[in-house]
Amino acid sequence: MSDLVLIAAEQEAAHLPGDVHVELTGIGLVPAAVATVQAILAHRPTRVVNLGSVGSLRPGIGGIVYPSAVINRDINTDELAAAGLHLRDRIELGGDGPVLGSGDSFVAGGPARDAIARRCDIVDMEGYAIAYACRQFDVELVMVKHVSDAADESALEWKQLVDLSARALADEYARIRA
């Protein structure tokens, strides 16, 4: 096997060709971590490609993006460091794309969005877990995201927006397919 494609939600895979090996991770950090580890151990891929939709926290970020780094936006590293606990909350992916912030909350505006926007440019709910698992198993990771919304109230329309993301992700995967 060369590529293992990981996608959080079935809707995001709707336009991939039938011969693409897709594993669904589920929504959130813990399901994504478990599913990624299981898929890596079962399939021993040479490369993991994570496709998914994201919300943008910055005007001007849209379409297909390749994150340069991913952070766990749920970890409060400053307070943990003050308590003597030093955790890695950022994984460098390379390139000059936006910084992805992953966490278990669905970002749909408000004060939480504003706080998250101080740390990252785009948001999802699985990327950090997938990147962490790939690093632990020394598996190449390519992360391809499509901006579906502005991580504001428009995010609540995700089920109407996701088909556009699914089409764009399928087109991009066809371009980079190993």
N, C-alpha and C positions, 0 to 999 in steps of 0.2 A: 504494500500500500504506500502511495506517496502522500497524497493530501487527505487529511481528515477535516471535514468542515463542521464546525460547531456553531450552532445557532440557538438562541434562547427560546424563541417561539416559532411554532409551526408556520405561522403566517409569513414570517420572514424568508422562508425557504420555498414559497409557492411557485417561483419561476425558475428554480434551478433545474437543470436537466436530470432525468431519472437515473443516470449513471453516476451522479455525484454522491459519494458516501457522506451522508449528513447524520450527525448525532444531535439530538435536542438536549440542551442543558437544563431547561426549565428557567424560571425567573428567580433572580436573587443570587447573592454570593455563595451561600452554602450549597444549594442545588447545583450551581454551575461548577463549583470546586469538585464536588463528588462525581458529577457526570464527566468532567474533564479527566479526572484521574482514572475512572473506569474505562473511558474510551481509549486513553493512551495505553493502558495496560492490555486491553483486549485487542487493539488493532496495531500497536507499535508503528505509528505513522512516522514518516520522515519530516512531515510538516503539518502543523495545525493551522487552519485558516479560520479565524473567527469573523463571521459576518453578522451584522446586526444594525438595528436602527438606534439612533441616539437623539437626544435633545441638545440644542445649541444654547449656550449661555452668552454668546457674543454675536452681535450683528456682523454679517459678512461671512460667517462660517456656514456653509451649506453644501449640499450634494455629497459626493463621496469624499471621505477623509481617511487618512492613515494616521492614527494617533502616534505621537512621538514618545509619549510616556503615559502610564496609567497609574492613578492613585486610588487608594482605598479611602473614600471620602467619609467613611464611618469611623475611622480611627482618629482619635484626638491625641496625636503624638506629643504635643507640647506638655499636656498634663501628665501623660504617661512617663515622659522623660523626667519630669519633676519628681515623680514617684520612684525613679530609678529603673524604669522599664523602657528599653530602647527597641522600638519596633520599626521595621521597614514598611513604609506605606506608599512607596513609589517604585515603580519598575520602569526603567528606560527601555523603549522599544526601537529607538533610532529614528533618524529623519527629523523633519522640522514641522510636522503636523501639530494639531492642537493636543493639549493635555486632556485625557479622558479621566473623569472621576466616576468611579463605580461605587454603588452602595445599595442598600436594601430598600431605600425609600424611592418612590416614584416622584420625580420632580415635576411639579405643575404650578410653578409660580410661588409668590409670597416671600416672606422673610427667609425661609429655608433656602430658596433658590438664590437669593442675594448672598447668603453666607457661603454657599457652595461655589458661587461664581468668583469668590476671592481666591480659590485654590485651583480651579480647572476651567476649561473652555467648553467641554461637551460632557454629557452625562449618560450613563447606562446603568444597568444593574448586575452585570456579570463579568465585564472585561478584566477587572483586577484578579478575580478568582481564576479565570482561564490563564492569564499571564503568569500568575504565581505557580499554578500546577505545571505549566509548560517549562518554566525555569527549573522547578524541582526535578523534572525528568529530562532536562537538557534536550527538549524538543523545540525545533524552530517554530516561531509563531509569527504569522502575518495577521494583523488586525485591520479589517476593512469595515468602516462604519458609514452609514448613510444618515444624514440629518433629516429626521422626519418632522421635527417641530422645534419650537423655541423654548422648550422646557418651562412653558408658562401655561396658562389656561388652555391653550391650543393642544397641549399634550393629551388632554382628556379625550381628544378626537382620534387617538392613535389607531383605533380599529378601522377608521376611515382613511387614514394616512399611510398605513403600513404597506399597502399594495404597491404604492409608488416606490417605497424603500426596497421592497422585495424585487421589483423589476431592475432597479439600479444596481442592487447587490449582485443579482444574477449576471447582468451585463459585465460588471467589473470582475466577477469571478471568472467568467469566460475569458477575459483578457489576461488574467494572471495565472490561470490554471497550469499546474505543473504537468 
